[in-house]
């Protein structure tokens, strides 16, 4: 699956930025989406949070496992 590292639901201006794309497996994509909803507030009917965008996929993986 091709995934936006910083979700476009959080920052739509980087939708076409190839540097914001990563290939990940389906299960990792599901887990990352859950983490994004928690971190960025990108879930439906939830206000987006004012947080720093994380562009480093390795840091995201670490944070996903700390949640």
N, CA, C and O atoms as CSV, one atom per row, in Angstrom:
chain,resi,resn,atom,element,x,y,z
A,1,UNK,N,N,0.844,-1.175,0.000
A,1,UNK,CA,C,0.000,0.000,0.000
A,1,UNK,C,C,0.887,1.235,0.000
A,1,UNK,O,O,1.870,1.302,0.737
A,2,UNK,N,N,0.534,2.215,-0.833
A,2,UNK,CA,C,1.242,3.496,-0.803
A,2,UNK,C,C,0.528,4.383,0.208
A,2,UNK,O,O,-0.686,4.570,0.136
A,3,UNK,N,N,1.282,4.920,1.139
A,3,UNK,CA,C,0.715,5.682,2.252
A,3,UNK,C,C,1.311,7.084,2.282
A,3,UNK,O,O,2.486,7.277,1.970
A,4,UNK,N,N,0.495,8.053,2.657
A,4,UNK,CA,C,0.999,9.402,2.912
A,4,UNK,C,C,1.586,9.397,4.317
A,4,UNK,O,O,0.889,9.073,5.279
A,5,UNK,N,N,2.842,9.746,4.443
A,5,UNK,CA,C,3.509,9.733,5.746
A,5,UNK,C,C,2.793,10.698,6.697
A,5,UNK,O,O,2.390,10.308,7.792
A,6,UNK,N,N,2.639,11.943,6.278
A,6,UNK,CA,C,1.784,12.882,7.002
A,6,UNK,C,C,0.426,12.792,6.300
A,6,UNK,O,O,0.342,13.057,5.101
A,7,UNK,N,N,-0.622,12.428,7.012
A,7,UNK,CA,C,-1.911,12.202,6.349
A,7,UNK,C,C,-2.448,13.456,5.658
A,7,UNK,O,O,-2.337,14.565,6.181
A,8,UNK,N,N,-3.028,13.261,4.480
A,8,UNK,CA,C,-3.578,14.402,3.753
A,8,UNK,C,C,-4.804,14.956,4.460
A,8,UNK,O,O,-5.198,16.095,4.212
A,9,UNK,N,N,-5.408,14.170,5.334
A,9,UNK,CA,C,-6.521,14.692,6.138
A,9,UNK,C,C,-6.016,15.747,7.113
A,9,UNK,O,O,-6.790,16.576,7.590
A,10,UNK,N,N,-4.717,15.717,7.409
A,10,UNK,CA,C,-4.116,16.702,8.310
A,10,UNK,C,C,-3.519,17.866,7.526
A,10,UNK,O,O,-3.660,19.022,7.925
A,11,UNK,N,N,-2.857,17.568,6.419
A,11,UNK,CA,C,-2.212,18.610,5.614
A,11,UNK,C,C,-2.379,18.283,4.132
A,11,UNK,O,O,-1.559,17.576,3.547
A,12,UNK,N,N,-3.426,18.793,3.544
A,12,UNK,CA,C,-3.725,18.475,2.144
A,12,UNK,C,C,-2.763,19.139,1.166
A,12,UNK,O,O,-2.747,18.782,-0.012
A,13,UNK,N,N,-1.960,20.097,1.625
A,13,UNK,CA,C,-1.035,20.792,0.720
A,13,UNK,C,C,0.111,19.893,0.256
A,13,UNK,O,O,0.777,20.205,-0.731
A,14,UNK,N,N,0.348,18.784,0.954
A,14,UNK,CA,C,1.443,17.893,0.562
A,14,UNK,C,C,0.923,16.617,-0.099
A,14,UNK,O,O,1.628,15.609,-0.152
A,15,UNK,N,N,-0.300,16.662,-0.596
A,15,UNK,CA,C,-0.936,15.513,-1.240
A,15,UNK,C,C,-0.068,14.921,-2.359
A,15,UNK,O,O,0.077,13.701,-2.434
A,16,UNK,N,N,0.503,15.746,-3.214
A,16,UNK,CA,C,1.252,15.265,-4.377
A,16,UNK,C,C,2.760,15.219,-4.135
A,16,UNK,O,O,3.515,14.926,-5.062
A,17,UNK,N,N,3.210,15.496,-2.933
A,17,UNK,CA,C,4.636,15.497,-2.609
A,17,UNK,C,C,5.140,14.049,-2.527
A,17,UNK,O,O,4.762,13.311,-1.617
A,18,UNK,N,N,5.980,13.651,-3.464
A,18,UNK,CA,C,6.482,12.278,-3.484
A,18,UNK,C,C,7.322,11.951,-2.253
A,18,UNK,O,O,7.447,10.784,-1.880
A,19,UNK,N,N,7.888,12.958,-1.629
A,19,UNK,CA,C,8.657,12.747,-0.406
A,19,UNK,C,C,7.773,12.416,0.784
A,19,UNK,O,O,8.274,12.046,1.846
A,20,UNK,N,N,6.465,12.544,0.617
A,20,UNK,CA,C,5.516,12.240,1.686
A,20,UNK,C,C,4.860,10.872,1.468
A,20,UNK,O,O,3.832,10.577,2.077
A,21,UNK,N,N,5.438,10.046,0.614
A,21,UNK,CA,C,4.871,8.732,0.326
A,21,UNK,C,C,5.797,7.622,0.796
A,21,UNK,O,O,7.021,7.744,0.741
A,22,UNK,N,N,5.191,6.542,1.257
A,22,UNK,CA,C,5.944,5.353,1.660
A,22,UNK,C,C,5.114,4.123,1.309
A,22,UNK,O,O,3.884,4.174,1.304
A,23,UNK,N,N,5.791,3.031,1.017
A,23,UNK,CA,C,5.079,1.775,0.778
A,23,UNK,C,C,5.109,0.969,2.066
A,23,UNK,O,O,6.166,0.740,2.653
A,24,UNK,N,N,3.926,0.545,2.490
A,24,UNK,CA,C,3.818,-0.250,3.711
A,24,UNK,C,C,2.792,-1.360,3.489
A,24,UNK,O,O,1.947,-1.265,2.598
A,25,UNK,N,N,2.870,-2.400,4.295
A,25,UNK,CA,C,1.918,-3.504,4.159
A,25,UNK,C,C,0.536,-3.075,4.668
A,25,UNK,O,O,0.401,-2.063,5.355
A,26,UNK,N,N,-0.464,-3.848,4.325
A,26,UNK,CA,C,-1.848,-3.531,4.684
A,26,UNK,C,C,-2.039,-3.423,6.202
A,26,UNK,O,O,-2.702,-2.504,6.681
A,27,UNK,N,N,-1.459,-4.358,6.951
A,27,UNK,CA,C,-1.606,-4.341,8.412
A,27,UNK,C,C,-0.925,-3.113,9.027
A,27,UNK,O,O,-1.475,-2.484,9.932
A,28,UNK,N,N,0.264,-2.776,8.538
A,28,UNK,CA,C,0.958,-1.582,9.030
A,28,UNK,C,C,0.166,-0.324,8.688
A,28,UNK,O,O,0.126,0.620,9.477
A,29,UNK,N,N,-0.456,-0.307,7.529
A,29,UNK,CA,C,-1.276,0.841,7.134
A,29,UNK,C,C,-2.460,1.000,8.093
A,29,UNK,O,O,-2.791,2.113,8.503
A,30,UNK,N,N,-3.085,-0.112,8.442
A,30,UNK,CA,C,-4.210,-0.060,9.388
A,30,UNK,C,C,-3.754,0.479,10.737
A,30,UNK,O,O,-4.414,1.340,11.320
A,31,UNK,N,N,-2.635,-0.021,11.230
A,31,UNK,CA,C,-2.116,0.427,12.523
A,31,UNK,C,C,-1.689,1.889,12.478
A,31,UNK,O,O,-1.928,2.638,13.426
A,32,UNK,N,N,-1.059,2.296,11.380
A,32,UNK,CA,C,-0.627,3.690,11.249
A,32,UNK,C,C,-1.828,4.622,11.182
A,32,UNK,O,O,-1.799,5.708,11.760
A,33,UNK,N,N,-2.874,4.214,10.489
A,33,UNK,CA,C,-4.091,5.029,10.422
A,33,UNK,C,C,-4.672,5.229,11.812
A,33,UNK,O,O,-5.101,6.333,12.147
A,34,UNK,N,N,-4.693,4.191,12.618
A,34,UNK,CA,C,-5.180,4.320,14.004
A,34,UNK,C,C,-4.304,5.286,14.788
A,34,UNK,O,O,-4.810,6.122,15.538
A,35,UNK,N,N,-2.993,5.174,14.617
A,35,UNK,CA,C,-2.078,6.071,15.316
A,35,UNK,C,C,-2.297,7.512,14.860
A,35,UNK,O,O,-2.312,8.421,15.689
A,36,UNK,N,N,-2.468,7.735,13.557
A,36,UNK,CA,C,-2.699,9.079,13.025
A,36,UNK,C,C,-3.964,9.689,13.629
A,36,UNK,O,O,-3.991,10.879,13.942
A,37,UNK,N,N,-4.991,8.894,13.790
A,37,UNK,CA,C,-6.224,9.399,14.388
A,37,UNK,C,C,-5.975,9.846,15.817
A,37,UNK,O,O,-6.526,10.854,16.261
A,38,UNK,N,N,-5.154,9.108,16.535
A,38,UNK,CA,C,-4.797,9.465,17.904
A,38,UNK,C,C,-3.896,10.707,17.928
A,38,UNK,O,O,-4.154,11.650,18.676
A,39,UNK,N,N,-2.832,10.703,17.100
A,39,UNK,CA,C,-1.830,11.772,17.143
A,39,UNK,C,C,-2.326,13.061,16.481
A,39,UNK,O,O,-2.243,14.134,17.078
A,40,UNK,N,N,-2.833,12.961,15.269
A,40,UNK,CA,C,-3.232,14.137,14.495
A,40,UNK,C,C,-4.699,14.536,14.698
A,40,UNK,O,O,-5.085,15.667,14.401
A,41,UNK,N,N,-5.502,13.615,15.198
A,41,UNK,CA,C,-6.931,13.900,15.320
A,41,UNK,C,C,-7.626,13.856,13.971
A,41,UNK,O,O,-8.485,14.689,13.684
A,42,UNK,N,N,-7.259,12.888,13.144
A,42,UNK,CA,C,-7.799,12.826,11.789
A,42,UNK,C,C,-9.021,11.917,11.662
A,42,UNK,O,O,-9.504,11.692,10.552
A,43,UNK,N,N,-9.516,11.403,12.754
A,43,UNK,CA,C,-10.707,10.557,12.684
A,43,UNK,C,C,-11.944,11.404,12.403
A,43,UNK,O,O,-11.962,12.611,12.643
A,44,UNK,N,N,-12.958,10.751,11.895
A,44,UNK,CA,C,-14.207,11.442,11.599
A,44,UNK,C,C,-14.798,12.047,12.868
A,44,UNK,O,O,-14.787,11.428,13.932
A,45,UNK,N,N,-15.309,13.259,12.737
A,45,UNK,CA,C,-15.968,13.969,13.835
A,45,UNK,C,C,-15.037,14.307,15.001
A,45,UNK,O,O,-15.505,14.533,16.118
A,46,UNK,N,N,-13.747,14.343,14.757
A,46,UNK,CA,C,-12.785,14.723,15.792
A,46,UNK,C,C,-12.001,15.918,15.258
A,46,UNK,O,O,-11.585,15.930,14.099
A,47,UNK,N,N,-11.804,16.909,16.098
A,47,UNK,CA,C,-11.059,18.103,15.681
A,47,UNK,C,C,-9.587,17.765,15.509
A,47,UNK,O,O,-9.005,17.049,16.323
A,48,UNK,N,N,-8.990,18.287,14.443
A,48,UNK,CA,C,-7.570,18.081,14.228
A,48,UNK,C,C,-6.780,18.734,15.368
A,48,UNK,O,O,-7.137,19.806,15.856
A,49,UNK,N,N,-5.721,18.072,15.771
A,49,UNK,CA,C,-4.880,18.577,16.844
A,49,UNK,C,C,-3.797,19.482,16.280
A,49,UNK,O,O,-3.380,19.322,15.133
A,50,UNK,N,N,-3.351,20.418,17.075
A,50,UNK,CA,C,-2.274,21.321,16.685
A,50,UNK,C,C,-0.959,20.691,17.144
A,50,UNK,O,O,-0.436,21.015,18.210
A,51,UNK,N,N,-0.438,19.785,16.317
A,51,UNK,CA,C,0.790,19.064,16.648
A,51,UNK,C,C,1.802,19.239,15.522
A,51,UNK,O,O,1.459,19.663,14.419
A,52,UNK,N,N,3.025,18.912,15.813
A,52,UNK,CA,C,4.089,18.969,14.821
A,52,UNK,C,C,3.952,17.805,13.857
A,52,UNK,O,O,3.766,16.664,14.279
A,53,UNK,N,N,4.044,18.092,12.549
A,53,UNK,CA,C,4.022,17.014,11.565
A,53,UNK,C,C,5.286,16.183,11.709
A,53,UNK,O,O,6.377,16.718,11.904
A,54,UNK,N,N,5.130,14.886,11.612
A,54,UNK,CA,C,6.278,13.982,11.699
A,54,UNK,C,C,6.496,13.379,10.318
A,54,UNK,O,O,5.642,12.658,9.801
A,55,UNK,N,N,7.647,13.680,9.727
A,55,UNK,CA,C,7.966,13.212,8.383
A,55,UNK,C,C,8.903,12.006,8.379
A,55,UNK,O,O,9.115,11.389,7.335
A,56,UNK,N,N,9.456,11.671,9.526
A,56,UNK,CA,C,10.408,10.561,9.641
A,56,UNK,C,C,9.642,9.275,9.960
A,56,UNK,O,O,9.157,9.094,11.076
A,57,UNK,N,N,9.540,8.391,8.977
A,57,UNK,CA,C,8.763,7.168,9.140
A,57,UNK,C,C,9.304,6.293,10.269
A,57,UNK,O,O,8.537,5.601,10.939
A,58,UNK,N,N,10.614,6.321,10.482
A,58,UNK,CA,C,11.193,5.517,11.570
A,58,UNK,C,C,10.733,6.043,12.933
A,58,UNK,O,O,10.459,5.260,13.842
A,59,UNK,N,N,10.651,7.345,13.071
A,59,UNK,CA,C,10.150,7.930,14.327
A,59,UNK,C,C,8.676,7.588,14.524
A,59,UNK,O,O,8.241,7.323,15.645
A,60,UNK,N,N,7.914,7.593,13.440
A,60,UNK,CA,C,6.495,7.247,13.525
A,60,UNK,C,C,6.336,5.813,14.030
A,60,UNK,O,O,5.484,5.542,14.877
A,61,UNK,N,N,7.150,4.901,13.514
A,61,UNK,CA,C,7.074,3.502,13.945
A,61,UNK,C,C,7.335,3.396,15.433
A,61,UNK,O,O,6.630,2.671,16.135
A,62,UNK,N,N,8.338,4.107,15.927
A,62,UNK,CA,C,8.648,4.091,17.357
A,62,UNK,C,C,7.451,4.626,18.151
A,62,UNK,O,O,7.043,4.018,19.141
A,63,UNK,N,N,6.895,5.747,17.725
A,63,UNK,CA,C,5.753,6.349,18.423
A,63,UNK,C,C,4.519,5.456,18.380
A,63,UNK,O,O,3.753,5.403,19.343
A,64,UNK,N,N,4.325,4.754,17.265
A,64,UNK,CA,C,3.189,3.854,17.151
A,64,UNK,C,C,3.265,2.751,18.209
A,64,UNK,O,O,2.245,2.332,18.756
A,65,UNK,N,N,4.471,2.294,18.486
A,65,UNK,CA,C,4.641,1.212,19.459
A,65,UNK,C,C,4.613,1.703,20.907
A,65,UNK,O,O,4.507,0.898,21.833
A,66,UNK,N,N,4.707,3.022,21.106
A,66,UNK,CA,C,4.643,3.578,22.460
A,66,UNK,C,C,3.214,3.884,22.872
A,66,UNK,O,O,2.928,4.017,24.061
A,67,UNK,N,N,2.325,3.994,21.917
A,67,UNK,CA,C,0.941,4.377,22.199
A,67,UNK,C,C,0.267,3.402,23.125
A,67,UNK,O,O,-0.904,3.580,23.462
